[in-house]
Amino acid sequence: MILSMLRNPVARAVAVAVVLVVWLGLGGVGGAAQGRLSQVQTNDTAAFLPSSAQSTLAAEASREFVDTQTLPGLVVLTPAEGGDVTPEQLAAAATFAEEFPDEPVDGGTWGDHLTGPVVPVPSEDGEAILLAVPLDADDAEILVGEESLNNLLVEDLRAGLADRLGATASSAGDLGLEAWVTGPAGFVTDLGTAFAGIDGLLLLVALGAVLLILVVVYRSPFLPFVVIFTAVFALALAGLVVYELADAGVLVLNGQAQGILSILVVGAAVDYSLLLVARYREELRHQEHPADAMRIAWRQSLEPIAASAGTVVAGLLCLLLSDLGSNRSLGPVAAIGIAAALLAALTLLPAILLVAGRRSRVLFWPRVPRYVAAGSAGPATHGEHATDVPPAAVDAAEGDGLWARWARFVARRARPVWIISAAVLLLAAAFVPTFRAGGTSQTDVFLTPVDSVAGEEVLAEHFPAGAVQPALVVVDESELDAVLEAAQGVEGVESAAAYTGAPGGAPGAADAPPVVVDGRVRVDVVTQAPSDSQEAVDTVADLRDAVVEVAPDALVGGPAAETLDTQVSSERDLRVIVPVVLVVILLILMLLLRSIVAGLVLMAANVLSFAATIGIAALVFDHVLDWPDADPVVPLYGFVFLVALGVDYSIFLMTRVREESLHVGTREGVTRGLAVTGGVITSAGLVLATTFAALAVIPLLFLAQLAFIVSLGVLIDTFVVRSLLVPGLVHDLGPRTWWPSRLSRRPEHGTHASLRSTERTSVS
């Protein structure tokens, strides 16, 4: 139907107008929704855990022992000059603790949202003061304007400390106190602040970098903006759909998924646009009217672009097999982004390119493609080649351009080229076992100094680090003594005591009897390391092993246990999802190329590329940047994105190789396919690598690691796999590449054979 509309001038004008109006409406509504995505984020690790996780079951059981759950904000105060806290400083801290609950917020006071009083607690060494502000966990996500109540609490604490005590992390007032706001509430706020850059800075950096690349690629002042507009409107559509689904509770969105969505949509939309524009430009030389050129270019580009998008969507939807809600939600969120990019590239972009009618060629100024009539002494005819292959492929393969020379070089030395390329990738892949993905402490998540991390370090110097959020063990009352003994014998455990419900929640206070609920008791286990550190996670893993020996039905929970279960689930996801992604994408490649051998070649090449990327990343992370261990989800995300996106470029190449091979045979088809697609695929790879590299502007370890892995992997796919390994191997294999099908050459005869050949579908 779309192609028939392009033939009729009136229908074409109406279709272009309708498409532009619809997209303008989507852009207006979607742009507003994109700006509100942060309001429907959930960044709580516990919310993503499966219901069967031990920490989830322990959390449900432990709720029976208390009336309300808290999300504490911890204020740590120390004398700026060191030494002991003075009586005046302690009195000032006590006054602040007493008055803060009366501060106004959301039509009431902070006391309405706290589960208990704020009490100043001096450290045993006398060198610090701790104020625990117990925010009701159920109230923490309440929105006041565009801010959550948790964020407002931390902001008000920091502002109040500066105004009343003159105390901040970097300066001390008249009282000589320095102050930090840390704890779970502080970390959540600082994490949200880091993700706040996603809405503005990340997108601006990505679009700016892409614009510069497009200007270099097109050497035109107009065309880059057309492509950028297409990407921006695609992002608006994706943001609208994701916002509505997240707001309705259909999917869970976190800050990481939002950042990946923005980058993925921009990168994919620009890639698809580059492919369509390149084919359109090619056809403008052989068709007098731009509408005819667009009709042929759209038809020829539809299959590789749709196959590319379908491959990425299929790979992303494999994340639905994850145990973690964050991974499961990323699959559909990113798939929606790819679908939006596909729709924009196939509808909005053609409409913009055709809006000027016969003057549409001006968009390419100053390098305007000139129409040359068939049969004239111009580039549209090439003697004996006119009956063999579309003219553009002949021009590219026999010209003196960079990719023509490169294609001939690969053809002359096909076997050494692919063998050396594979050997280099295997050498890099040998370092994969050194890649460390054992988990990341919360204090290592941030790449820039933040108040909560600095406060955590000060807290650990003067107070029992794990006392604020201890590990929780729920066990039968009859097994209490055995569990206490087992817990106290675990290395890294500071203390273990039964929960008594004493005032202030102090476990074991005043020799009170333990609280018993349905025949079970709760044991609070204080670790030596802070609960948000990887050391505490390792301690809880040992605690579980020790407890299960004496109480097989015991449940071990708490923040460190939630992190442990998240890491265990991520490792499980890696083992389950990776094989499924490989099988799904392999089947798609085989169906697309009608060949088992070609599918296996492309899949093996991209897996080798991923392994080489991880090997290089291990060397850079460990020996150059000295980064801590990655989270187990980093290699999972890296695999899904690199294999799905990396196959894209091989699809673009191999669909064109097959198209050319139908006319001139496989080996010549490889040469011409590589020559004619080299420029556009390289440009697409540079764009995608640049957009993912933009993730590094968000100062979080996870995103920086993912940005490096995906950007490096895309460059390897672009310049090694697609330019050397795959064409060299396919040239060496020759017609065997298409087994079990047999690719027969299709010669044509007649004056306009070369022109008609351009109107074939890309795969017979």
N, C-alpha and C positions, 0 to 999 in steps of 0.2 A: 504494500500500500504506500509506503514511504517513497519507494522508487517511482511508482506511477505518478505520485504528486509532483515529483521533480520534473516530469515531462510536460505537464500542463502549466502554462504561465500563471493562470488565475489561481489554480489550486495550490501552486507553489507559493504565491504571494500570501494567500490566506494561511497556509500551513506555517510559513515563517513568522507571520504576525502572531498567530495563536501560540506558537512555541515561545516566542519572546515575552508575550504577556504573561503566560503561565509561569515562566522562570522568574520574571520580575516580581510576581506575587510571592513565589516561594522564597525568593531572596529576601524580601522584606520581612516576612513572618519568620523564616528560618534564621535570619541574622539576629533577631531578638532572642530566639530560643538558644542560639549558640552562646550568647552572652550570659544566659541563665543556667548553663549546664552545671556550673560549680554549686548551684543551690540544690541539685539532686544527687550530689556525690555522696558516697559512703566510703570512708577510709578506715573503718574499724576492722582490724584483722579478724576478730572473733565472728563478725557477721558473715565472713566468707567460708568459714569452716563447715564441713559436712555435719549433719545432725548426729552421725554415728561416731564422730571424733571423741576421744576420751575426755579432752578438755571441755567439749561442749556438754557432755553428760555430767561432768563434775560441776560445771557452772550451774546447770539446772538443779542438781542436788543441793549445792551450797546455798542457793537462794532461800531454801527452807529455814536456814539458820539465822537469817537477818531480815529485817523489815524492808530495807531499801539497799540497792547497789549504788556504789559511789564511783565517781571518776575524779580522783583527787588532783588538785593543783598544789604543788609543793613550793613554798617560798623558803629559800636558804639565805640566811644573813650571816656575814662574817665581818670582823673589823678590818678595815682597809689596810691598816698597818700591821696586821697579824696580832698574835697574842690572844689573851682572854677577852671575852665579852664583858663590858663594864655594866654595872647596875643601871646606869642611865640608858644604855643601849637596850638592855633587856626590858626596861620599863617602857621605852618607846615602842618596841616590838609588841609588847602586851597591849598597849593602847591601840595600836593599828589593828591587831587581831580582834579586839573588842568592838571597834567602831566599823570595821569593814562590812560585816553583815548588815548594817543599817544603811549602806549606800544604795541609792535608787537604781532600779533596772526593770525594764519592761512593765511599768505601771505598779511595781511593788519594790521590794528590796532584795538584796542578795540572800538575806536570811530565809526567804521563802523557797529558795532553791538549794539550800545546803542541808545535809542530813545530820549535822551536829555542829557544835561550837568550833571556833578556830582558836586553838590553844598553843601558845609559844612553848616549845620544848628545847631547852639548852642541851647541847651535846655533852657527852661524858667528859670530853677533854676540855670543856668550857670555852671552846674557840668558835662556836657557831650556834645559831638559833634556827630551828625548823618550825615553820607554820604550815600545817596541813589543812587545806581548804577543801572540805568534803562535798563536792558538787554532786547532786543527785544525777545518777547516770541516765535516768529516763528523761530528765530535763535538758541534758547536754546538747541534744540535737534540735531543740526548739529554736526557730528562726526569729530573730528580732531585726526586722528590716531584711537585709541581705546577710547578716552575720548570725552564726549559731551562738547559743548561750555560752557554750564552752569557750569559743573565741573571745566573746565579750568579757568573760571572767578573767582570762589571762591578760587581756588588754587593760582591764580596770585594775588588776593587781599590779601590773608593771607601772601604770600611770600613777596609781595611789602611792606606791613605794617611792617613786621619784618626787611626787609633790609633798608628801607628809614627812618622809624620812630623808629625802634627798639622796636615796640609795638606788643605784642601778648597777649593772654588771661592769660598767666602765668608769664609774665615778662615785665618789662618796660625798655626802653632804656634811652639814655641821656635826652630825652625830658620828661621822667616820665609819659608816656601815656601807658595805657593798651588798647588792641583792640580786638574786636570780630566781626566775619562776620556771620550774621544771616539773617533773612528774608526768603522768599520763596526759593530763590536761595541757601542759606546756608543749609536749611533743606533738599532740594532735594539732594545736594551733600553729606551731612552726612548720609542720608538714603542709598544712593548708596554705600557709603563706608562700611556701615554695611552689606549690601547684598553682597559685594565683597567676604566675607568669604564663601559664598555658593560654589563657584567654587573649593576651596581648603580645608579650615579648616573643614567645615561641612562634606564633603565627607571622608576626612581622619579620622576624629573622628568616624564617623559611621562605616566605613569599619574596623578600628582598633578594635572597641568594638565587632563587629560581629565576627571578626576573633578569638578573645579570647574566645568567647562563643562556637564557632565551635570546637576549639581545645579541650575544656573541654567535649563537647558532643561526639565528634568522637574519642578523644584520639589518633589521628593519625596526623602525620606531613604532609601528602599529601592531604587528602580529603578536609580539610577546604579551601585550596587554589583553588581546583577545583570549589567549591561552590562560592567562592569569585570571581573567574574569570567569572563565569556564570553571576553573578550580575553586574559586571563591564561592560561586553559586552552588557547586556540588557540595561544598562544606556546609553551606547554609541548609541545604536539603537534608544532609545527614544529621546535622545538629537538631533540626526540627523533629525528625523521626525519633532519634535517640532520646531527646528531652521528654517527648510525650510518653515513650515506653518506660523510661526511668521514673517519671513522675507518677505513672500509674502502677509502679511496682512490678512491671513485667520483667524488667532486667535491672541489674545492679551496676551502677556506674561508679568507678573510682577515679582518682586523679590521674593515675597511670594510663587507664583506658582512654580518658579524654585526650591526653597528650598524644597517644598513639593514633587516635582517630583523626586528629587534625593533620598530623604528618602523613598518614596513610592516604587520606583523601587528596591532599594537595599533590603528593607524589604520583599517585595512580592517575588522577585526572590529567596532569601534565603529560605523563607517559602516553596515555591513550590519545591525547590531543596531538602530540608530536607524530605519532604513527599516522593518524588520519590526515593531518596537514601535509606530511611528506608525500603521501599517496595522492592527495589532491593537487599539490604542486606538480607532481609528475604528470598527472592527467591533463592539467591546464595546457601543456605543450602539445597535446594531441587532440584536444576538443576545443572548438571555437567558443562555445558558451560555457560559462562556469557551472551552470546547473547540470549540464551533461558530464562535465568533469567530476562534479561532486557525486553524481549518481554512480559513476563507475568506481570512484575512490571509496565511497561509502560501502558499496557491495564488496569490494576487494578487501577492505579493512575490517568488515564486520566479523568475519570468522576468527582471525587471530586476536582481535581485541576482546571479543566475547569469550573466546576460549581462555585467554589470559585471565580475564576477570573471573570466569567460572572456576579456574584452577585455584586462584587465591581464595575465593569464597569457600570452596570445598575444603581447602586446607584449614582455613580459620574456623569453620564450623566443626572441625574435629575437636576443637577445644571444649565443645559441649560434653565430651567424655570426661572432663576433669572433675575431680572431687571438690575443687575449690570454687566457690561462687565467683571470685574475681576472675579466674580463668574462663569459667563458663560464660560469664557475661561479656568478656572481651571478644569471644568468637562472634556472636551476633552483632555487637557494636561495630567491630571492624568490618564485618561482612556488609552491614548497612552502608558504611562509608564507601566500600568498593562498588556497591550497586549504584550509589549516588554518582560516583565518578564516571561509571560506565554510561549512565543515562545522560549526564551533562555532555560527555564527549561525543555521543552519538545523536544528540538532539540540539542542545543549545549551541554547541560549536558550529555545526553545519549551518544553522539559522543565521548566526552572526556573520559567517563567511559569505553567505548568499544575499545578505540584506541589501547590498549595493548593486545587485544585478550584474550587468556586464562590466561594471567598473570594480567588481570584487577583486580583480587582479592587483589593484592599487594597494591592497593590504600588504602585499609582498614588497612594495617599494623600499629600497631602490633596485632590488634584484627581482624584477617583475618577470614571471615566466611567460614567454612569447609563444603564441600559437603558430605552428608550422603545419600547413596542410599536407595530407598524405600524398605521396608521389612527388613532392617538391624536393629540391636539392638541399635539404636541411636535415636536421637531426632526426626527423620522423622516419627517414628511410635509410637503410643500411645494406643495400645490395642483397647478398645471399642471406643475410640474417633476417631480412624482413619476413621471411616465411617461417622462421624458427621460434622467435621469442619476442616478447614485448620490447619495443625500442629502448625504453629506459634502462632495461637490464643490459642491453648491448652497450649503450653509452657508458654505463658505470663500469662494466667489466673491461672494456677496451680503452677507456680513457686514461689520462695521466694523473687522475686524482689520487689522494692518499689511499682510499679504500680499494680502488682498482689495483694499485700496485701491491697493496697488502694481500688482496685476494689471490693475485697471481703468484705471489711469494708462497702463500700457504699451499696452493695447488702444486707448485713445483717440488716442495719439500714436505709433503703431507705427513708421512710417517715420522720423520725426525721431529716435526713440530708437535704432533700430539704426544709422542713418547716423552719428550723433554718437558712439555707442559705438565703431563701427568706426574712425572718424577718430582718436579718442583712442588706441586701441590701435596704429594705424598710426604715429602720431606717436612713441610709445614704441619701436616696432619699428625706427624709423629709426636708432636708436643701436646696433643689433646689430653693424654692422661695427667698432665701437669696443671690443667685448668681446675682451679679450686672453686667449688660451688657448694660449700658446706653450710652456708647461711651467714647473714649479716646482722651484727648488733645494731640496735636502733640508734645508738650514738654514732655509728659509722655510716648511717644512711645519708647524712648531710655532707656535702662537699665544701660548704662555707661555714664559718663560725655562727652558731645560733645559741640563744640564751638557754634553751632547755638542755642542750648537750653540755655546755659549760657548767650549768647548775648541777647536773647529774654527777659530774666529776668532783665538784666541791662537796656535794652530799655524801658521796662514797668515802671521802677523806675523814668525815667527822661523825657519821652515823652508820648503823648497820645497813648496808646497801640494799639488801633484799627485804627489809622489814616493812617497807611501805606497801608492797604488793607481794606477799608471800605466796609460795605454792600451796595449794589446798588439796588435802587428801580426805576424801569421804569414805568412811569404813565402818563396818559393823562394830558396835560397842565392845563386843567380846574380844575383838582383835586389836583394841586400842594400844595396849601395852606393847604388843609385838611390833606394831607399826611404828610407835615412838622409838623403840630401840633400833629398828632397822633404819629409820630416817636419820637418826643421830649418828649412825655409823657411815653415812655416805659422805665421801670427800666433797667439800664445797658447801656443806650444810652448816649454818651457824647455830641454829637451834630448831627444836620441834616441840610444840605444845598443843594440847587439846584446846579448842575454842570454848570459852566459858560464858561468853556474852557479858563480861564484866564491863563497867562503864568505860567509855572510850574505845571499846573493842579490843582491849589488851588481852591477848590469850593467856590463860592461866593465872590471871591476877587474883590476889587475895585468897589463893587456894580454893577458889570456887569450883564446884563440880562442873564437868563438861556439859554442854547443851546436847541433849539427845533428841533426835527427830526420827520417828519411825524405826527406832532401834539402831540408828546410825549416829556417828559423831564426826566432827570435822577436826582435822589436825592442820594447824598452820605451820608450814616449814619455811623458815627464813634462810635464804641462801647468802653466802658471803658476797657474791657478785650481784649487781643490780638486776632486777627481773627482766629488764629490756636488753640485757647483754647476751652474747652468744655463750659466755661462760655459764650463765645461769641456765640457759637452755640445755647445755651439756650436763649440768648438775641434775636437772629435772629428769633427763633421760636415764641417768644412773639411779635416781630416786625411784622411778617407776620399776626398774628392774629389781631393786631391793625390796620394795613394798609388795610386789606381786608374789614374791617367794613366801611371804608370811600371810598375805591376805589376797588371794587370787581375784576377788571381786572388788577390790579397792579401786577408786577413781582418783586420778591425780590431775588437777587442773590449775588454774591461775594463768597470769599473763605469759610467763615463760613456757608453760605447757601449751598454750595456744600457739606460740611461735614454733614450738617443736612439732606440733601436729600440722601446722602449715608447711613446714619444711618436708615432713614425711609425705604429705599429700602431693607436694610438688615433685618429689622424687618418683612417686608412683605415677604421676601424670606423664613424666618424661618417658618412663618405660612403656606406658600404654599408648599414649597419643602419637609418639614418633612413628611406630610401625604402621598405625592406621593412616597417618598422613602420607607415608610413602606409598602404600597400596592404592589409596584413593587417587593421588596425583599420577601414579604410574598408569592406572587404568584410563584416566582422562587423556594422557599423552598417547597411549596406544590407539584409542578411539579416534582422536583428532588426526593423527598421522597415518592411520590405517596400517600400523606396523608394530610388531612386537620388538624388533631389534631397535628401531629408532627410539621407542619409548624407554627401553632399557639403557640405551646410550645416554640419553638426556638425563635420566634419573641418576645414573651412576656418576655422571659428570657433576651434577649439582650437589649430590651428597659429598663427593670428594671436595668440592668447593667449600661446603659448610665446614667439613672437618679441618681443612686448611685454615679457614677463618678462625675457628676456635683455638687451633694451635698457636696462631700468631697472637691472638688476643691473650692467651695464657702468658706468653712471653712479655707482652707489653704491660699487662695488668700487674704481673708479679715483679718484673725486673726493671721496668721503666717508670711506671706511675706509682708502684708500691701500694696498690689498692688492697683493701681487705678482701676476704672471700666474697664471692658473688652469691646472691640468693639462688636456690635451685631453679627458680622460674626463669632466670635469665637465659640459660641455654635452651629451655623449652620455647620461649618466645622467639629467640634468635633462629632456632630451627624452623619453626612454622613460617616466619616471615621470609627467611632466606630461601628455603626450598620452594615455597609458593611463588615469591616474587622473582627469584632467580630463574625459575623455569620460564617466566614470561619472555625473557629475552631469547631464550632458545626456541620458544614457540614462534616469536616474531621471525626469527631467522629461518627455522625449518619449514614453516608454512610457505615462505617465499622460495626456499630451495626446492620444495616439492613442486610448486607452481612452475618454476623454471625447468625442473627436471622433466616435466611432461613434454617439453619441446626440444630440449638439447641433451638429455641424459643426466645422470646423477652427478658425475664429476664436474662437468661444465656448469650444471645447475648450482653446485656448491659455490663455484667461483663467482657466478653472476649474482646469486642470492646474497653472498657476503658483501659483494661490491655495492649492491643497490641498497642494502639495509644497514651497512656499517655506520654511516653518519647518524641516522636517526636513532638507532639502538644505543650507540655510544652517548648521544645527547640525553636519551631517556635514562640511561644508567647514571650519568652525572647528576641529573636532576633528582633522581630518587635517593642517591647517596647523600646529596646535599641536604635534602629535606629531613632525612633521618638524623644526619649529623646535627641538625638544629635542636634536637632533643637535649643535647649537651648544655644548652643555655639554662635549663632547669637544674639547679644545683643539688641533684639527688644522685646517689651512686647508681641505683638501679637503672635510671634513664641514661646516664652517661655510659654505662657498660653496654646497654642495649644499642645506643646510638653508634658506638664504636663498632660493635659486632656487625650490625646490619649494614652500616655504611661501607665498611671494609669488604664484607661479603658481596655486596652489590658491585663494587668496583672489580673484585676478582671475577665475578660472573661476567661482567661487561668486557673486560680487557684480556682475560685469560681463557675462561671457559667458552664464551661465545665467539671470540676472535681467533682463538688458536686451537683449543682442545677439540671442541665439537666439529668445526669445519674440517680440521685435519683428519679426525677419525672417520667422519662420514665420507670424505674424499677417498680415504684409504679403503673403506669398506665397499664403496661404489654401490651398484644396484642391490647388493645384499642388505643395505640399510633398510629397505622397504619390505623385507620379508615379514610375513608370508605372502603379501600382495606382490604383484609384478607391475612395475611402473612402465607403461608403454609410451614411447614418444608419440607426439601428435603433430605431425607436420601439417602445414596449411599452404594453400596455393592462392594465387590471385594478388591483385594490386594492393588491396587493403587488408591483407592477412595480418600484418603487424598491428593494425589498428583494432581489428576484431579480437585479436588475442588478449588485448587489455581488458575486454569486457567479460572474460571468463571468470568464473568463481575461482578462488585461489586454490581449491583442491577439487579435483574432478570427482 
